[in-house]
Amino acid sequence: MEELKSYAERSLAKGAKAVVLIGSLARGDYTAFSDADVLVLVEKSSKRPVDRIEDFIDPSLSLDLEPLVYAVDEFLEMAREKRKVALEAVRYGKLLAGDSGILEKARKILNSG
């Protein structure tokens, strides 16, 4: 977990607004074969989400990392649409670093519908 928190802090230095652990590690149902799924939220980006990943890959980590990189507005829209990644982040996500208010906004959106 310390390694992931260090990764998250480095991601903030690269411009991320928040880094959230999701997936099996966050839920606690991981196995020896699990990777670390992280949601990296950035302010804005002109790149497609798939093209943003390269900015947040870190091959120096001792575990496999699967970053999902979205702009904050995109993530909040996913909450409005009740998409799986937003539901997962709000329900099980563990904030590793950054602005907890983003997750709180998504929670309010999901609870209002």
Backbone as ProteinMPNN parsed JSONL, in Angstrom:
{"seq_chain_A": "MEELKSYAERSLAKGAKAVVLIGSLARGDYTAFSDADVLVLVEKSSKRPVDRIEDFIDPSLSLDLEPLVYAVDEFLEMAREKRKVALEAVRYGKLLAGDSGILEKARKILNSG", "coords_chain_A": {"N_chain_A": [[0.832, -1.197, 0.0], [1.996, 1.214, 0.702], [3.728, 1.613, -1.439], [1.903, 2.102, -3.486], [0.766, 4.465, -2.541], [2.963, 6.167, -2.724], [3.285, 6.136, -5.488], [0.886, 7.429, -6.144], [1.315, 9.982, -5.045], [3.43, 10.828, -6.695], [2.004, 10.915, -9.056], [0.287, 13.053, -8.565], [2.142, 15.079, -8.663], [2.592, 15.059, -11.36], [0.362, 16.23, -12.294], [-2.129, 15.103, -11.722], [-5.331, 15.224, -10.108], [-6.547, 13.613, -8.269], [-6.008, 10.31, -7.009], [-7.245, 7.134, -7.007], [-7.611, 4.016, -5.541], [-9.088, 1.217, -6.951], [-11.084, -1.695, -7.768], [-10.122, -5.151, -7.145], [-8.166, -4.98, -5.105], [-8.994, -2.755, -3.631], [-11.537, -3.605, -2.855], [-10.903, -5.815, -1.352], [-10.931, -8.439, -2.169], [-8.822, -9.622, -3.495], [-6.356, -11.62, -5.279], [-3.34, -13.602, -5.561], [-2.736, -13.1, -8.142], [-3.772, -10.671, -8.797], [-3.932, -7.346, -10.152], [-3.101, -3.863, -9.645], [-5.619, -1.701, -9.787], [-6.064, 1.559, -10.639], [-7.657, 4.667, -10.443], [-7.068, 7.54, -12.034], [-7.498, 10.872, -11.79], [-7.642, 13.739, -13.683], [-7.437, 17.295, -14.274], [-8.117, 18.459, -16.859], [-7.895, 17.258, -20.236], [-6.712, 16.997, -23.514], [-6.213, 14.696, -24.765], [-7.286, 11.375, -25.752], [-8.863, 9.118, -23.388], [-7.535, 6.561, -23.38], [-5.078, 7.223, -24.439], [-4.002, 8.76, -22.48], [-3.027, 7.125, -20.537], [-0.314, 6.397, -20.802], [1.056, 8.491, -19.605], [0.888, 7.942, -16.955], [1.864, 5.448, -16.365], [3.955, 3.259, -14.543], [6.664, 1.514, -14.622], [8.455, 0.808, -12.668], [7.264, -0.134, -10.4], [6.555, -2.791, -8.073], [4.331, -4.293, -8.511], [1.749, -5.146, -10.871], [0.307, -2.488, -12.558], [-2.708, -0.922, -13.393], [-3.693, 1.793, -14.718], [-6.522, 3.941, -15.007], [-7.397, 6.734, -16.68], [-9.055, 9.689, -16.341], [-10.647, 12.823, -17.036], [-11.799, 15.098, -14.55], [-14.412, 16.126, -15.02], [-15.35, 14.248, -16.875], [-15.415, 11.96, -15.265], [-17.352, 12.699, -13.362], [-19.539, 12.872, -15.047], [-19.754, 10.189, -15.694], [-20.635, 9.279, -13.245], [-23.177, 10.444, -13.213], [-24.29, 8.95, -15.231], [-24.292, 6.548, -14.044], [-22.23, 4.684, -14.395], [-20.102, 1.802, -14.299], [-17.386, 2.196, -13.38], [-17.522, 4.578, -11.921], [-19.398, 3.911, -9.951], [-17.974, 1.855, -8.663], [-15.723, 3.292, -7.734], [-16.88, 5.083, -5.901], [-18.218, 3.352, -4.13], [-16.275, 1.418, -3.227], [-13.775, 2.54, -3.492], [-10.477, 3.638, -2.566], [-9.006, 6.459, -1.553], [-5.901, 7.373, -2.557], [-4.287, 9.583, -2.831], [-4.667, 13.144, -3.078], [-7.564, 15.165, -3.981], [-10.27, 14.668, -2.055], [-12.776, 15.645, -2.37], [-13.696, 15.287, -4.952], [-14.535, 12.607, -5.169], [-16.552, 12.792, -3.301], [-18.356, 14.541, -4.552], [-19.12, 12.874, -6.684], [-20.348, 10.859, -5.22], [-22.572, 12.225, -4.16], [-23.938, 12.839, -6.54], [-24.569, 10.227, -7.417], [-26.201, 9.387, -5.307], [-28.324, 11.11, -5.538], [-29.858, 10.318, -7.628]], "CA_chain_A": [[0.0, 0.0, 0.0], [2.906, 2.369, 0.714], [4.218, 1.792, -2.802], [0.814, 2.728, -4.243], [0.631, 5.847, -2.08], [4.079, 6.899, -3.322], [2.897, 6.299, -6.898], [-0.173, 8.436, -6.192], [1.942, 11.286, -4.809], [4.154, 11.173, -7.926], [0.976, 11.25, -10.049], [-0.152, 14.423, -8.28], [3.211, 15.955, -9.161], [2.451, 15.089, -12.818], [-0.85, 16.963, -12.647], [-3.378, 14.449, -11.303], [-6.059, 15.878, -9.029], [-6.823, 12.567, -7.29], [-5.689, 8.942, -7.404], [-8.127, 6.289, -6.212], [-7.479, 2.576, -5.735], [-10.369, 0.542, -7.175], [-10.88, -3.091, -8.122], [-10.05, -6.182, -6.105], [-7.367, -4.526, -3.954], [-9.837, -1.856, -2.836], [-12.649, -4.383, -2.286], [-10.372, -6.809, -0.427], [-11.099, -9.803, -2.687], [-7.707, -9.832, -4.421], [-5.616, -12.881, -5.252], [-1.921, -13.435, -5.878], [-2.637, -12.698, -9.551], [-4.441, -9.385, -8.979], [-3.151, -6.152, -10.427], [-3.596, -2.687, -8.936], [-6.434, -0.828, -10.63], [-6.125, 2.899, -10.066], [-8.37, 5.699, -11.168], [-6.306, 8.786, -11.988], [-8.372, 11.952, -12.236], [-6.91, 14.941, -14.065], [-8.339, 18.439, -14.463], [-8.573, 18.443, -18.251], [-6.926, 16.675, -21.153], [-7.174, 16.933, -24.901], [-5.957, 13.329, -25.234], [-8.299, 10.356, -25.463], [-8.515, 8.431, -22.141], [-6.566, 5.487, -23.592], [-3.78, 7.837, -24.708], [-3.52, 9.396, -21.244], [-2.448, 6.103, -19.662], [1.144, 6.392, -20.865], [1.58, 9.508, -18.695], [0.779, 7.486, -15.57], [2.421, 4.107, -16.223], [5.195, 3.256, -13.767], [7.217, 0.157, -14.666], [9.329, 0.541, -11.522], [6.494, -0.719, -9.299], [6.707, -4.238, -7.923], [3.074, -4.946, -8.868], [1.186, -4.676, -12.137], [-0.562, -1.342, -12.357], [-3.646, -0.653, -14.478], [-4.323, 3.098, -14.506], [-7.619, 4.473, -15.827], [-7.181, 8.171, -16.547], [-10.199, 10.474, -16.797], [-10.8, 14.19, -16.541], [-12.783, 15.171, -13.466], [-15.751, 16.288, -15.611], [-15.726, 12.952, -17.456], [-15.739, 11.069, -14.157], [-18.641, 13.105, -12.792], [-20.553, 12.455, -16.024], [-19.91, 8.735, -15.491], [-21.484, 9.12, -12.058], [-24.55, 10.754, -13.641], [-24.736, 7.818, -16.055], [-24.207, 5.353, -13.182], [-21.314, 3.727, -15.01], [-19.458, 0.903, -13.341], [-16.173, 2.74, -12.775], [-17.925, 5.567, -10.919], [-20.005, 3.162, -8.844], [-16.878, 1.167, -7.981], [-14.899, 4.279, -7.032], [-17.625, 5.623, -4.763], [-18.564, 2.281, -3.191], [-15.132, 0.698, -2.66], [-12.511, 3.222, -3.748], [-9.618, 4.121, -1.482], [-8.247, 7.614, -2.016], [-4.475, 7.228, -2.272], [-3.748, 10.942, -2.729], [-5.401, 14.15, -3.82], [-8.783, 15.844, -3.567], [-11.373, 13.768, -1.701], [-14.03, 16.283, -2.76], [-14.155, 14.752, -6.242], [-15.318, 11.405, -4.857], [-17.748, 13.222, -2.584], [-19.289, 15.044, -5.573], [-19.665, 11.706, -7.389], [-21.27, 10.184, -4.274], [-23.816, 13.018, -4.101], [-24.617, 12.627, -7.817], [-25.12, 8.878, -7.432], [-27.267, 9.288, -4.297], [-29.456, 11.973, -5.885], [-30.648, 9.735, -8.704]], "C_chain_A": [[0.878, 1.264, 0.0], [3.437, 2.674, -0.679], [3.157, 2.484, -3.667], [0.61, 4.181, -3.821], [1.757, 6.711, -2.649], [3.808, 7.161, -4.807], [1.87, 7.422, -7.027], [0.394, 9.839, -5.978], [2.719, 11.743, -6.041], [3.171, 11.572, -9.03], [0.441, 12.66, -9.826], [0.881, 15.413, -8.804], [3.168, 16.07, -10.684], [1.161, 15.789, -13.257], [-2.163, 16.288, -12.294], [-4.014, 15.249, -10.163], [-6.381, 14.89, -7.909], [-6.427, 11.224, -7.888], [-6.423, 8.021, -6.439], [-7.862, 4.823, -6.556], [-8.873, 1.988, -5.893], [-10.078, -0.932, -7.451], [-10.702, -3.985, -6.909], [-9.214, -5.755, -4.898], [-8.177, -3.607, -3.053], [-10.964, -2.62, -2.146], [-12.17, -5.397, -1.25], [-10.538, -8.235, -0.907], [-10.012, -10.145, -3.716], [-7.1, -11.222, -4.254], [-4.154, -12.58, -5.555], [-1.731, -12.932, -7.309], [-3.272, -11.328, -9.83], [-3.453, -8.282, -9.336], [-3.754, -5.002, -9.611], [-4.322, -1.801, -9.94], [-6.519, 0.53, -9.947], [-6.84, 3.839, -11.02], [-7.586, 6.992, -10.958], [-7.187, 9.873, -12.591], [-7.544, 13.206, -12.465], [-7.908, 16.069, -14.302], [-8.957, 18.429, -15.86], [-7.498, 17.768, -19.086], [-7.525, 16.649, -22.549], [-6.96, 15.539, -25.484], [-7.166, 12.437, -24.956], [-7.896, 9.63, -24.172], [-7.45, 7.336, -22.321], [-5.165, 6.042, -23.835], [-3.179, 8.524, -23.484], [-2.758, 8.411, -20.356], [-0.929, 6.167, -19.636], [1.77, 7.423, -19.929], [1.624, 9.015, -17.244], [1.195, 6.025, -15.374], [3.714, 4.223, -15.416], [5.757, 1.84, -13.712], [8.129, -0.17, -13.488], [8.591, -0.106, -10.352], [6.651, -2.233, -9.263], [5.421, -4.999, -8.24], [2.599, -4.385, -10.2], [0.164, -3.578, -11.847], [-1.413, -1.125, -13.593], [-4.308, 0.696, -14.224], [-5.454, 3.371, -15.503], [-7.57, 5.978, -15.615], [-8.346, 8.932, -17.183], [-10.106, 11.894, -16.273], [-11.891, 14.177, -15.475], [-14.198, 15.279, -14.023], [-16.24, 14.983, -16.231], [-16.158, 11.986, -16.367], [-17.091, 11.421, -13.54], [-19.788, 12.784, -13.747], [-20.8, 10.949, -15.917], [-20.769, 8.455, -14.265], [-22.939, 9.399, -12.428], [-25.153, 9.604, -14.439], [-24.721, 6.5, -15.298], [-23.34, 4.258, -13.808], [-20.512, 3.009, -13.944], [-18.248, 1.518, -12.644], [-16.511, 3.773, -11.701], [-18.549, 4.885, -9.703], [-18.93, 2.48, -7.998], [-16.051, 2.146, -7.147], [-15.599, 4.809, -5.784], [-17.869, 4.547, -3.709], [-17.344, 1.71, -2.481], [-13.812, 1.461, -2.732], [-11.797, 3.703, -2.499], [-8.782, 5.264, -2.05], [-6.796, 7.43, -1.583], [-3.811, 8.591, -2.098], [-4.67, 11.888, -3.488], [-6.697, 14.599, -3.165], [-9.93, 14.863, -3.314], [-12.725, 14.343, -2.117], [-14.577, 15.773, -4.082], [-15.009, 13.51, -6.02], [-16.616, 11.782, -4.147], [-18.791, 13.778, -3.553], [-19.931, 13.877, -6.323], [-20.663, 10.965, -6.506], [-22.604, 10.909, -4.232], [-24.624, 12.842, -5.396], [-25.288, 11.255, -7.837], [-26.282, 8.733, -6.45], [-28.484, 10.13, -4.642], [-30.377, 11.337, -6.932], [-31.394, 8.555, -8.236]], "O_chain_A": [[0.533, 2.262, -0.633], [3.58, 3.836, -1.06], [3.481, 3.348, -4.481], [0.313, 5.033, -4.658], [1.527, 7.863, -3.015], [4.063, 8.253, -5.316], [1.975, 8.267, -7.917], [-0.008, 10.779, -6.662], [2.673, 12.921, -6.397], [3.462, 12.453, -9.84], [0.17, 13.381, -10.786], [0.525, 16.468, -9.33], [3.646, 17.056, -11.245], [0.901, 15.924, -14.453], [-3.224, 16.858, -12.547], [-3.318, 15.87, -9.36], [-6.477, 15.274, -6.743], [-6.496, 11.02, -9.1], [-6.255, 8.108, -5.223], [-7.887, 4.44, -7.726], [-9.747, 2.232, -5.061], [-8.926, -1.359, -7.37], [-11.08, -3.629, -5.793], [-9.532, -6.137, -3.771], [-8.055, -3.679, -1.83], [-11.31, -2.33, -1.001], [-12.934, -5.797, -0.371], [-10.31, -9.166, -0.135], [-10.262, -10.867, -4.681], [-7.298, -11.897, -3.244], [-3.784, -11.427, -5.78], [-0.673, -12.398, -7.643], [-3.301, -10.882, -10.977], [-2.305, -8.278, -8.89], [-4.792, -5.162, -8.969], [-3.703, -1.224, -10.834], [-6.988, 0.637, -8.814], [-6.644, 3.799, -12.235], [-7.459, 7.474, -9.832], [-7.573, 9.799, -13.758], [-6.839, 13.677, -11.572], [-9.095, 15.816, -14.509], [-10.179, 18.394, -16.008], [-6.333, 17.713, -18.692], [-8.697, 16.32, -22.734], [-7.461, 15.23, -26.565], [-7.959, 12.702, -24.053], [-6.703, 9.53, -23.882], [-6.555, 7.209, -21.485], [-4.174, 5.404, -23.478], [-1.988, 8.831, -23.46], [-1.945, 8.815, -19.525], [-0.317, 6.012, -18.58], [2.91, 7.244, -19.5], [2.312, 9.598, -16.406], [0.909, 5.432, -14.334], [4.475, 5.174, -15.588], [5.368, 1.052, -12.85], [8.535, -1.321, -13.331], [9.226, -0.579, -9.409], [6.855, -2.874, -10.294], [5.422, -6.23, -8.238], [2.993, -3.291, -10.605], [-0.719, -3.731, -11.003], [-0.904, -1.141, -14.714], [-5.362, 0.757, -13.59], [-5.341, 3.063, -16.69], [-7.69, 6.446, -14.483], [-8.591, 8.837, -18.386], [-9.555, 12.138, -15.2], [-12.793, 13.34, -15.505], [-15.097, 14.589, -13.543], [-17.42, 14.651, -16.123], [-17.15, 11.273, -16.52], [-17.884, 10.531, -13.232], [-20.889, 12.46, -13.304], [-21.938, 10.496, -16.037], [-21.544, 7.499, -14.252], [-23.836, 8.671, -12.003], [-26.346, 9.317, -14.347], [-25.091, 5.459, -15.841], [-23.67, 3.074, -13.757], [-20.275, 3.524, -12.851], [-18.102, 1.372, -11.431], [-15.839, 3.828, -10.671], [-18.257, 5.245, -8.563], [-18.975, 2.524, -6.768], [-15.718, 1.863, -5.995], [-14.975, 4.962, -4.734], [-17.738, 4.814, -2.515], [-17.366, 1.535, -1.262], [-12.835, 1.066, -2.097], [-12.416, 4.115, -1.518], [-7.947, 5.051, -2.929], [-6.5, 7.341, -0.392], [-2.878, 8.734, -1.307], [-5.363, 11.483, -4.421], [-6.899, 14.436, -1.961], [-10.49, 14.297, -4.254], [-13.71, 13.61, -2.206], [-15.785, 15.819, -4.315], [-16.08, 13.373, -6.611], [-17.655, 11.161, -4.37], [-19.983, 13.514, -3.394], [-21.137, 13.882, -6.57], [-21.697, 10.5, -6.983], [-23.657, 10.273, -4.266], [-25.848, 12.71, -5.352], [-26.448, 11.137, -8.231], [-27.248, 8.027, -6.739], [-29.566, 9.899, -4.102], [-31.522, 11.757, -7.104], [-32.118, 7.933, -9.014]]}, "name": "protein", "num_of_chains": 1, "seq": "MEELKSYAERSLAKGAKAVVLIGSLARGDYTAFSDADVLVLVEKSSKRPVDRIEDFIDPSLSLDLEPLVYAVDEFLEMAREKRKVALEAVRYGKLLAGDSGILEKARKILNSG"}
